[in-house]
Amino acid sequence: MATVHLRIGDLVWGKLGRYPPWPGKIVSPPKDLKKPRGKKCFFVKFFGTEDHAWIKVEQLKPYHPHKEEMIKINKGKRFQQAVDAVEEYLKKAKGKDQAHSDDKSKSDKGRKAAKPMKIIEEDDEDAFKGGSSDKEQTDSDPEPSSVRRLVAGTVSGFKWESSPVKDDPHFHHFLLSQSEKPASSMEPITKRLKIIEEDTGSTSIQAADSTAINGSITPTDKRIGFLGLGLMGSGVVSNLLKMGHVVTVWNRTAEKCDLFIQEGARLGRTPAEVVSMCDITFSCVSDPKAARDLVLGPSGVLQGIRPGKCYVEMSTVDPETITELAQVITSRGGRFLEAPVSGSQQLSNDGMLVIVAAGDRSVYEDCSSCFQAMGKTSFFIAGEAGNAARMMLILNMVQGSFMATIAEGLTLAQATGQSQQTFLDILCQGQMASTFVDQKCQNILQGNFKPDYYLKHIQKDLRLAISMGDSVNHPTPMAAAANEVYKRAKALDQSDNDMSAVYRAYIH
């Protein structure tokens, strides 16, 4: 394996998790910070943020040789600000170096040449260990404080403060806290492996390809549009922007667009304008009526569709609505994909949604980087458009019925003199344990019904699932019973609360 020659003070591109390669500088770690075991790594501070992290050597590239390549593949506003900070730093540092050189030129005459900066190579295992003497660090590796003095007050947003490092022994990375998917011991295999399509003639699934396992996402160069900035859509757009996609947004309530404009999104005045400006346009709205109105209404999507334009319906609606939308989009030469999502507001914010897609397979493939930005995995269901809607309604029917049953159990425990907390503790130690159960039950016990998934929307999904069952003469008695409980909760003015507010239907 070739030796990687890097040293303290070098500017580099560091790639951490799924975040795009980011410009940074190799510096000495604090004395009390030991190098992680395992593969060789360097301590890097990133430009444009207060971020810091140990980066594996194979995830580092020298700054200048790879600058054009990185700028070409990363287009985000924050990324550009970081690159600008690097250039400003280089400009300031060059000026200070020149002044320092002029001041010392006479006094340095005849002095023995300074010891050259130590080169840290890939197989130098002890390079970052905290056992080096003060003299060794003074001679070879500049202290973080000296680096801080060099750039303090010169580069906007680039702070070399060591206190956050010492206060955080686990080095939780700020950039990743904004974009990386939380680690999970139950990570699905579809995150790592492609599921091969079955030759059974029935529905099949395909996980979205990853550009690099455990690497960063390379955003598509296609222009992305997004319509609908509700609980789910807001998190999706935020993650698309963080991963470097060029996004144009529209929302019925225009004020909701302001935050995303500040983050680098573009504004579309109408759905038709967004579609006409973009190559791929996503939609995420509340129900079948809203989905139809968005496409067929005044200044709607259909008016902006041209041959080759892609439209992706992410709303959870009935298969009949999907069929109708697919027909009108394709009749204008457009390409159509349905891609409803399973998750909640929190999962949307974390980029951990599950995407279930059907329709035009080539559109699904074109959306690969978008799906990677917004979700932990995606599935493609073969067959006609509408199959993803069917699958999502079944999933939400099960989830809604389950939530109603959990609420029923909590209230029955209370009615029979049992501790609700003990009920939850036992439940979360058994086979039904899940983050969903724990979070929803804890929120119920705390009286916290802030919406993570609107109660009115889960009731809508139950209603559509029951109707779908009727269309194929399949009984859905459990869903029908749960639907009645949600209807009662709606009558108690719980529509705009979280789905867990179904609990209140049992105590009134």
C-alpha positions in Angstrom: 0.0 0.0 0.0 1.4 3.4 -0.9 2.3 5.7 1.9 0.2 8.8 2.2 2.4 11.8 3.0 0.5 14.3 5.1 1.6 16.6 7.9 0.3 19.1 10.5 -0.9 22.2 8.8 -1.8 20.6 5.4 -5.1 21.6 3.9 -7.2 18.6 2.9 -10.5 17.3 1.8 -12.0 15.2 4.5 -14.9 12.8 4.0 -16.9 11.8 7.0 -19.9 9.5 6.9 -22.4 10.5 4.2 -21.6 14.1 4.2 -19.9 15.5 1.1 -16.1 15.9 1.1 -15.4 19.1 3.1 -12.3 21.3 3.2 -10.3 21.3 6.4 -6.8 21.5 7.9 -4.8 18.9 9.8 -3.9 20.1 13.3 -2.5 18.6 16.5 -5.2 17.1 18.7 -5.4 18.3 22.3 -2.8 16.5 24.5 -5.5 14.6 26.4 -7.1 13.2 23.3 -5.9 9.8 22.2 -6.0 8.7 18.6 -8.8 6.1 17.9 -7.6 2.5 17.6 -7.7 0.8 14.2 -7.0 2.4 10.9 -4.6 5.4 10.6 -6.2 8.7 10.9 -5.6 12.5 11.3 -7.2 15.1 13.4 -8.9 17.6 11.1 -10.7 20.9 11.8 -13.1 21.9 9.1 -13.6 25.3 7.5 -16.8 27.2 7.7 -17.9 25.5 10.9 -16.5 24.6 14.4 -16.4 21.0 13.4 -13.5 18.7 14.2 -13.0 14.9 13.9 -10.5 12.1 13.5 -10.6 11.2 9.8 -9.3 7.9 8.4 -6.3 8.4 6.0 -8.2 6.9 3.1 -10.9 9.5 3.5 -8.4 12.4 3.0 -7.2 14.0 -0.1 -4.8 17.0 -0.5 -6.7 20.2 -0.9 -5.1 21.9 -4.0 -4.8 18.9 -6.4 -8.5 17.9 -5.8 -10.0 21.4 -5.5 -11.6 21.6 -9.0 -12.9 18.0 -8.8 -14.6 18.6 -5.4 -16.1 22.0 -6.4 -17.5 20.4 -9.5 -19.4 17.6 -7.6 -20.6 19.7 -4.6 -22.9 22.6 -5.2 -24.4 23.4 -1.7 -24.4 26.9 -0.4 -22.6 26.0 2.8 -20.0 24.1 0.9 -19.3 27.1 -1.2 -19.0 29.2 1.9 -16.5 26.8 3.3 -14.4 26.9 0.1 -14.5 30.7 0.3 -13.2 30.5 3.9 -10.3 28.4 2.7 -9.3 30.9 0.1 -9.6 33.8 2.5 -7.5 31.8 5.0 -4.8 31.2 2.4 -4.8 34.9 1.4 -4.5 36.0 5.0 -1.9 33.4 5.9 0.2 34.3 2.9 0.3 38.0 3.9 1.2 37.1 7.5 3.9 34.7 6.3 5.4 37.4 4.1 5.4 40.0 6.9 6.8 37.5 9.4 9.6 36.5 6.9 10.6 40.1 6.4 10.8 40.8 10.1 12.9 37.8 10.8 15.2 37.8 7.8 18.0 39.7 9.5 17.8 38.1 12.9 17.7 34.6 11.4 21.0 35.0 9.5 23.5 32.5 10.6 21.0 30.7 12.8 20.8 26.9 12.3 18.0 25.9 10.0 14.8 25.1 11.9 13.9 21.5 12.3 11.5 20.6 9.4 7.9 19.8 10.3 7.4 16.1 11.0 5.8 14.2 8.2 3.1 11.9 9.4 2.8 8.8 7.3 0.1 6.2 7.0 2.0 3.6 9.0 3.2 6.0 11.7 1.0 4.5 14.5 2.1 6.9 17.3 1.9 10.1 15.3 -1.1 11.4 17.3 -0.6 9.8 20.6 -0.7 12.1 23.6 2.6 10.8 25.0 4.9 13.1 23.1 6.9 15.7 25.1 6.2 19.4 25.1 9.5 19.9 23.4 8.7 17.5 20.6 5.4 19.2 19.9 7.0 22.7 20.0 9.6 21.6 17.4 7.4 19.7 15.0 3.7 20.1 15.4 2.1 23.5 16.2 -0.2 23.5 19.2 -3.9 24.1 18.5 -3.4 27.5 20.3 -0.8 28.6 17.8 -3.1 27.6 14.9 -5.9 29.5 16.6 -3.7 32.6 16.9 -2.8 32.4 13.2 -6.4 32.6 12.0 -8.3 34.3 14.9 -10.4 37.1 13.6 -9.4 36.6 10.0 -11.8 34.0 8.6 -15.6 34.4 9.1 -17.1 31.3 10.6 -13.8 29.4 11.0 -13.0 29.2 14.7 -10.3 27.1 16.3 -11.6 26.8 19.8 -10.4 23.7 21.6 -12.9 23.8 24.4 -15.7 21.9 22.5 -13.1 19.2 21.7 -12.2 18.7 25.4 -15.8 18.8 26.5 -16.9 16.2 24.0 -14.8 13.0 24.3 -16.8 11.2 21.7 -16.3 13.9 19.1 -19.9 14.1 17.9 -19.6 15.9 14.6 -21.8 18.9 14.1 -22.0 18.4 10.3 -23.1 14.9 10.8 -25.6 15.9 13.5 -27.3 17.8 10.7 -27.1 15.2 8.0 -25.8 11.8 8.9 -28.2 8.9 9.5 -28.2 7.8 13.2 -26.4 4.5 13.8 -28.5 1.5 14.4 -27.8 -2.0 15.4 -30.8 -3.0 13.5 -29.7 -1.4 10.2 -31.5 -3.2 7.3 -29.4 -5.2 5.0 -30.8 -3.2 2.1 -28.6 -0.4 3.3 -25.6 -2.4 2.3 -26.7 -4.9 -0.3 -28.7 -4.7 -3.5 -31.8 -6.9 -3.5 -31.9 -8.7 -6.8 -35.2 -8.7 -8.6 -37.1 -12.0 -8.4 -38.3 -13.8 -11.5 -41.6 -14.7 -10.0 -43.8 -12.4 -12.0 -45.1 -10.8 -8.8 -44.0 -7.6 -7.1 -40.3 -7.3 -6.3 -38.1 -4.8 -4.6 -34.9 -3.1 -5.4 -32.9 -1.0 -2.9 -31.6 2.3 -4.2 -27.9 2.0 -5.2 -25.4 3.8 -3.0 -22.7 5.8 -4.6 -20.2 4.6 -2.0 -20.8 2.3 0.9 -20.3 4.4 4.1 -19.2 7.2 1.8 -20.7 10.5 0.8 -23.6 11.1 -1.6 -22.8 12.5 -5.0 -25.8 14.7 -5.7 -27.4 14.4 -9.1 -26.8 17.3 -11.6 -30.5 17.3 -12.4 -32.5 20.3 -11.1 -34.9 19.2 -8.4 -38.3 20.7 -7.6 -40.3 20.2 -4.4 -44.0 21.0 -3.8 -45.3 20.9 -0.3 -43.4 21.8 2.8 -45.4 20.1 5.5 -44.2 17.9 8.4 -42.6 15.4 5.9 -41.7 17.6 3.0 -39.7 20.1 5.1 -37.3 17.4 6.4 -36.9 16.0 2.9 -36.0 19.4 1.4 -33.6 20.1 4.2 -31.7 16.9 3.6 -31.7 17.4 -0.2 -30.1 20.8 0.3 -27.6 19.5 2.8 -26.4 16.8 0.4 -25.8 19.4 -2.3 -28.8 19.2 -4.5 -30.1 22.2 -6.4 -33.7 22.6 -5.2 -36.6 24.9 -6.2 -39.5 24.9 -3.7 -43.1 25.9 -3.6 -45.7 25.8 -0.9 -49.3 26.9 -0.7 -48.3 29.0 2.3 -45.4 30.9 0.8 -43.9 31.9 4.1 -42.8 28.3 4.7 -40.4 28.6 1.8 -38.4 31.4 3.5 -36.2 29.2 5.7 -35.2 27.0 2.7 -34.4 30.1 0.5 -32.0 31.1 3.2 -30.4 27.7 3.0 -29.9 28.0 -0.7 -33.1 26.8 -2.3 -34.7 28.7 -5.2 -38.3 29.9 -5.1 -41.0 28.9 -7.6 -44.1 31.1 -7.8 -46.5 28.3 -8.9 -46.4 24.5 -9.3 -46.3 24.9 -13.1 -43.3 27.2 -12.8 -41.4 24.8 -10.6 -42.0 21.9 -13.0 -41.0 23.9 -16.0 -37.7 25.0 -14.3 -36.8 21.6 -13.0 -35.9 18.1 -14.4 -37.4 16.2 -11.5 -40.3 17.5 -9.4 -41.4 15.9 -6.1 -44.8 16.4 -4.5 -45.7 15.7 -0.9 -49.2 16.8 0.2 -51.9 15.7 2.6 -54.5 13.7 0.7 -55.9 12.7 -2.7 -57.8 15.9 -3.2 -54.7 18.0 -2.6 -52.7 15.8 -4.9 -55.2 16.2 -7.7 -55.5 19.9 -7.2 -51.8 20.3 -7.4 -51.6 18.7 -10.7 -54.9 19.6 -12.4 -55.7 23.0 -10.8 -54.9 26.5 -12.0 -51.2 27.0 -12.6 -50.8 23.3 -11.7 -48.2 20.8 -12.5 -49.8 19.7 -15.7 -49.3 23.1 -17.2 -45.6 22.9 -16.7 -45.1 19.3 -17.9 -43.1 18.9 -21.1 -41.7 15.8 -22.8 -39.0 14.3 -20.5 -40.0 16.1 -17.4 -40.2 13.8 -14.3 -42.9 14.0 -11.7 -42.7 12.0 -8.4 -45.7 11.8 -6.2 -44.7 11.2 -2.6 -48.1 11.7 -1.0 -49.9 8.7 0.6 -53.0 8.5 -1.5 -55.3 5.8 -3.0 -54.1 3.8 -6.1 -57.0 5.2 -8.2 -55.6 8.8 -7.7 -52.1 7.5 -8.6 -53.4 5.9 -11.8 -55.2 9.1 -12.8 -52.1 11.3 -12.2 -49.9 8.9 -14.0 -52.1 9.0 -17.0 -52.3 12.8 -17.3 -48.6 13.2 -16.7 -47.6 10.7 -19.3 -50.2 12.0 -21.8 -48.1 15.2 -22.0 -44.9 13.3 -22.5 -43.9 13.4 -18.8 -42.4 10.6 -16.8 -44.1 9.5 -13.7 -43.1 7.7 -10.5 -45.0 7.3 -7.2 -42.8 7.2 -4.1 -44.8 7.4 -0.9 -42.7 7.4 2.3 -43.0 5.5 5.6 -41.9 7.5 8.6 -42.6 10.6 10.7 -41.5 14.2 11.0 -38.5 13.2 13.1 -37.4 10.4 10.7 -37.9 12.9 7.8 -35.6 15.4 9.6 -33.0 12.7 10.2 -33.1 11.4 6.6 -34.3 8.0 7.8 -37.5 7.6 5.8 -38.3 4.4 3.9 -39.3 5.1 0.3 -41.6 2.7 -1.5 -41.7 3.4 -5.3 -43.5 2.2 -8.4 -44.0 3.3 -11.9 -41.2 4.4 -14.3 -38.1 2.5 -13.3 -35.8 4.9 -15.1 -37.1 7.8 -13.0 -36.5 5.8 -9.9 -32.9 5.3 -10.9 -32.6 9.1 -11.7 -33.8 9.8 -8.2 -31.1 7.6 -6.6 -29.1 10.4 -4.9 -32.3 12.1 -3.7 -33.7 9.0 -2.1 -30.3 8.4 -0.4 -30.4 11.9 1.0 -34.0 11.6 2.4 -34.1 7.9 3.4 -32.3 5.0 4.9 -33.5 2.6 2.2 -35.9 2.5 -0.8 -37.8 -0.2 -2.5 -39.0 -0.4 -6.1 -42.2 -2.5 -6.6 -42.6 -3.9 -10.0 -45.8 -3.7 -11.9 -48.2 -0.8 -12.5 -48.3 2.6 -10.9 -50.5 2.3 -7.9 -48.7 -0.7 -6.4 -46.6 1.6 -4.1 -49.8 3.3 -2.9 -51.4 -0.1 -2.1 -48.3 -1.2 -0.2 -48.1 2.1 1.8 -51.8 2.0 2.7 -51.3 -1.5 4.1 -48.3 -0.4 6.1 -50.1 2.6 7.5 -53.2 0.5 8.2 -51.1 -1.8 10.4 -49.3 1.1 12.1 -52.6 2.9 12.8 -54.3 -0.1 14.2 -51.2 -0.9 16.3 -51.2 2.6 17.8 -54.9 2.3 18.7 -54.2 -1.0 20.4 -51.3 0.4 22.4 -53.5 3.3 23.5 -56.2 0.9 24.5 -53.7 -1.1 26.6 -52.4 2.0 28.4 -55.9 3.1 29.3 -57.0 -0.4 30.4 -53.9 -0.6 32.7 -54.9 2.7 34.3 -58.6 1.6 34.6 -57.6 -1.6 36.4 -55.2 0.1 38.8 -52.0 -0.9 37.1 -49.0 1.4 36.6 -48.9 2.7 33.0 -45.1 3.2 33.3 -44.6 -0.4 34.4 -46.8 -1.6 31.5 -44.5 0.4 29.2 -41.3 -0.9 30.8 -42.5 -4.5 30.5 -43.6 -4.0 26.9 -40.3 -2.5 25.9 -38.4 -5.5 27.3 -40.4 -8.0 25.3 -40.8 -9.0 21.7 -42.8 -5.9 20.8 -40.1 -3.5 21.9 -39.4 -0.7 19.4 -38.4 2.9 19.2 -41.9 3.6 18.0 -43.6 2.0 21.0 -41.3 3.7 23.5 -41.5 7.2 22.0 -45.2 7.2 21.5 -46.0 5.8 24.9 -43.6 8.2 26.7 -45.2 11.1 24.9 -48.6 9.9 26.0 -47.6 9.6 29.6 -46.1 13.1 29.4 -49.2 14.5 27.7 -47.1 15.5 24.7 -49.1 15.2 21.5 -47.1 17.5 19.3 -47.6 16.2 15.8 -44.9 13.9 14.4 -47.5 12.3 12.1 -51.0 13.9 12.1 -53.8 12.0 13.6 -56.1 13.1 10.7 -53.6 11.7 8.2 -53.4 8.2 9.8 -57.2 8.2 9.9 -57.3 9.1 6.3 -54.9 6.2 5.5 -57.1 3.8 7.5 -60.2 4.9 5.6 -58.4 4.5 2.2 -57.1 1.0 3.3 -60.6 -0.1 4.3 -61.9 1.1 0.9 -59.1 -0.7 -0.9 -60.1 -3.9 1.0 -63.7 -3.4 0.0 -62.7 -3.1 -3.7 -61.2 -6.6 -3.6 -63.8 -8.0 -1.2 -61.2 -8.5 1.5 -62.3 -8.1 5.2 -60.5 -5.5 7.3 -62.3 -5.7 10.7 -59.3 -4.7 12.8 -58.7 -1.6 10.7 -62.4 -0.8 10.7 -62.4 -0.9 14.5 -59.3 1.3 14.8 -60.8 3.7 12.3 -63.8 4.3 14.5 -61.5 5.1 17.5 -59.6 7.7 15.4 -62.9 9.2 14.2 -63.9 9.6 17.8 -60.5 11.3 18.5 -61.1 13.6 15.6 -64.5 14.5 17.1 -62.6 15.4 20.3 -60.6 18.0 18.3 -57.5 15.9 18.1 -57.1 16.0 14.3 -54.0 18.3 14.3 -52.3 16.4 17.2 -50.0 13.4 16.8 -51.5 10.1 16.0 -50.8 9.0 19.6 -53.6 11.4 20.6 -55.9 8.5 19.8 -55.3 7.8 23.5 -57.7 10.6 24.3 -60.5 8.8 22.6 -60.4 6.2 25.4 -60.5 8.6 28.4 -63.4 10.9 27.4 
